Amino acid sequence: MRKYDIIIIGGGPAGSTSGKVLADSGENCLIIDKDNFPRDKLCGGMITEKTIELIKKVYSDVDDKDFIDSSYGTFGISNANNERICECSHVSKRIYFVNRITFDDYLFNKAKESGCKVLTGKRVLGIKKQGNEFIITLETGEKFASRILVGADGANSVVRKNFYFPENKNDYTIAIEAEIEYADTSFFDDKKILPEIFVGVLNSGYGWIFPKKEKVIVGIGGLMSKNSNNIREIFVDFLNKITNKEFSELEIKGFPVPFHNFVKTPAKDNVLLVGDAAGFVEAITGEGIYFAIKSGQLAAEAIISNGDIVKNYNKSTQKDVIKFLKQSHFVKKFFFHKVLLSYELRKMRKNDKYAKYYFELLLGDIDYWGYFKKVIFNRK
């Protein structure tokens, strides 16, 4: 049985970031992932300027041209009838799109280059605590041991389930996506090609069109409990309005999104949850990549701090991650309220500055309290 100081289950952005930071500090660490890289990942692939800045800080030698597919300084907001309400722009900042196959593989290889050991293509079958060690058993029968365990294995985290971190099963959220050709996209026939967010397509969620270099990603995401119709049926209706393609001809993919399911204390007994495994996804926009990389960094820094690992990680995530997630979780009750949402859209239609505030919210320049103060209460 091979032993490591730290084993990271999952090699996505959160796990790779932890592995990179730990290996840079000389820690003996291993990433285990059930897939071989490069591997596909269902995701719209939108990242913001703050995510780019964070990547450059953690991965000091990166060139974002190696993983950026496209970028835009403007995006559109439309209603359920495909009417563009407004265009949101920023004077200097942009939103970026990545291909997750390329992006995740890039970060994964950076962790390997730093000296983090990796084992891919093998699924974790069981995890148990034995004395002061975690024993990880793979489907092949191989066993590994470590004194610290990082759960970076996504929304259906095996680590989270094995160590009984809480889950909010009432707020189960699912996203559905399809990749289509530009020629099959009717929405842009009379409109400028921009990333587009559609409000009112479903309750407590939204639809999107993300134009990339070669193809267009079309998707919806929202709370299942708030939608009386089947999410798949809603997606079919959405597709019929914006594409020229028969639904049966498309490859439709669905995946869980831990929108409202974050763990308030993501570390205990030397187990640290990061990224989607901890539910670190912003409750309204669905941004998860930034919080994955940030929590991966914070987990590694807590481990190498030579202090109380659990206490340090819980404290740092409260300050840099959970504080914002709590705010978005609270505000979503009002954000998706039909009356308030209609009010916001009317203001955006009439005055470009309100559209600009939404872009600033998406970029992280202002928080939700700042947005509501500016838009709902008309205060600067």
RAQUI-V398350 format. One record per backbone hydrogen bond with DSSP energy under -1.0 kcal/mol. CO is the residue of the C=O (numbers start at 1). NH is the residue of the N-H. E is the energy in kcal/mol with one decimal. If there is no record, write none. Layout:
((CO NH E) (CO NH E))
This chain:
((2 145 -2.3) (5 148 -1.3) (6 30 -1.9) (7 150 -2.6) (8 32 -2.9) (9 152 -2.4) (12 16 -3.2) (13 17 -1.8) (14 18 -2.1) (15 19 -2.5) (16 20 -2.6) (17 21 -2.5) (18 22 -2.5) (19 23 -2.5) (20 24 -2.3) (22 27 -2.4) (23 26 -1.8) (27 29 -1.1) (28 5 -1.5) (28 6 -1.7) (29 117 -2.1) (30 8 -3.5) (31 119 -2.5) (32 10 -3.0) (33 122 -1.4) (45 98 -2.6) (47 96 -3.2) (48 52 -1.9) (49 53 -2.5) (50 54 -2.0) (51 55 -2.6) (52 56 -2.3) (53 57 -1.4) (54 58 -2.6) (55 59 -3.4) (59 62 -1.7) (63 66 -2.6) (64 67 -1.4) (64 68 -2.1) (70 97 -2.7) (72 95 -2.8) (73 90 -1.5) (75 88 -3.6) (76 197 -2.3) (77 85 -2.8) (77 86 -1.4) (78 199 -2.6) (79 82 -1.9) (83 79 -2.0) (86 77 -2.2) (88 75 -2.2) (95 72 -2.5) (96 47 -2.8) (97 69 -3.1) (97 70 -1.3) (99 103 -3.1) (100 104 -2.1) (101 105 -1.3) (102 106 -2.1) (103 107 -2.1) (104 108 -2.5) (105 109 -2.3) (106 110 -1.5) (107 111 -1.7) (108 112 -1.8) (109 113 -2.6) (110 114 -1.3) (111 116 -2.1) (112 115 -1.5) (117 31 -2.6) (119 33 -2.3) (123 139 -2.4) (126 137 -3.0) (128 135 -3.1) (130 133 -1.6) (133 130 -3.3) (134 146 -1.5) (135 128 -1.8) (136 144 -2.2) (137 125 -2.8) (137 126 -1.9) (138 141 -2.0) (142 138 -2.8) (143 2 -1.1) (144 136 -3.1) (145 4 -2.8) (146 134 -3.2) (148 7 -2.1) (149 272 -2.7) (150 9 -2.8) (151 274 -2.6) (154 157 -1.3) (157 161 -1.6) (158 162 -2.4) (159 163 -1.7) (160 165 -1.9) (167 169 -1.1) (168 171 -1.1) (172 224 -2.2) (173 257 -2.2) (174 222 -1.6) (175 255 -2.4) (176 220 -1.9) (177 253 -2.5) (178 218 -2.8) (180 216 -2.9) (181 184 -1.2) (182 185 -1.8) (184 244 -2.4) (186 189 -1.7) (195 76 -3.1) (196 209 -2.2) (197 78 -2.9) (198 207 -2.5) (204 223 -1.3) (206 221 -2.0) (207 198 -2.7) (208 219 -2.2) (209 196 -2.8) (210 217 -2.5) (215 212 -2.5) (216 180 -2.8) (217 210 -2.9) (218 178 -2.3) (219 208 -2.7) (220 176 -2.5) (221 206 -1.8) (222 174 -1.6) (224 227 -1.3) (230 234 -2.1) (231 235 -2.2) (232 236 -2.2) (233 237 -2.1) (234 238 -2.2) (235 239 -2.9) (236 240 -2.3) (237 241 -1.0) (239 243 -1.8) (242 186 -1.1) (242 187 -1.5) (246 249 -1.6) (247 250 -1.6) (253 177 -2.9) (255 175 -2.6) (257 259 -2.3) (258 261 -1.0) (266 273 -2.9) (268 271 -2.2) (270 149 -2.5) (271 268 -2.0) (272 151 -3.0) (274 277 -1.2) (275 278 -1.4) (275 280 -2.1) (276 279 -1.3) (278 263 -2.6) (279 281 -2.2) (282 286 -1.2) (287 282 -2.7) (288 292 -2.1) (289 293 -2.4) (290 294 -2.7) (291 295 -2.3) (292 296 -2.1) (293 297 -2.1) (294 298 -2.5) (295 299 -2.5) (296 300 -1.8) (297 301 -2.4) (298 302 -2.2) (299 303 -1.9) (300 304 -2.1) (308 312 -2.9) (309 313 -2.4) (310 314 -2.5) (311 315 -2.1) (312 316 -2.4) (313 317 -2.5) (314 318 -1.6) (315 319 -1.5) (316 320 -2.5) (317 321 -2.2) (317 322 -3.1) (318 323 -1.3) (321 325 -1.9) (322 326 -2.9) (323 327 -1.4) (324 328 -2.3) (325 329 -2.4) (326 330 -2.1) (327 331 -2.5) (328 332 -1.9) (330 333 -1.0) (331 334 -1.6) (331 335 -2.9) (332 336 -2.0) (334 337 -1.1) (337 341 -3.2) (338 342 -2.0) (339 343 -1.9) (340 344 -2.6) (341 345 -2.3) (342 346 -2.1) (343 347 -1.9) (344 348 -2.2) (345 349 -2.3) (346 350 -1.7) (347 351 -2.1) (351 354 -1.3) (352 356 -2.2) (353 357 -1.7) (354 358 -1.3) (355 359 -1.8) (356 360 -2.3) (357 361 -2.1) (358 362 -2.3) (359 363 -2.4) (360 365 -2.0) (360 366 -1.2) (367 371 -2.2) (368 372 -2.7) (369 373 -2.2) (370 374 -1.9) (371 375 -2.9) (372 376 -1.3) (372 377 -1.9) (373 379 -3.2))
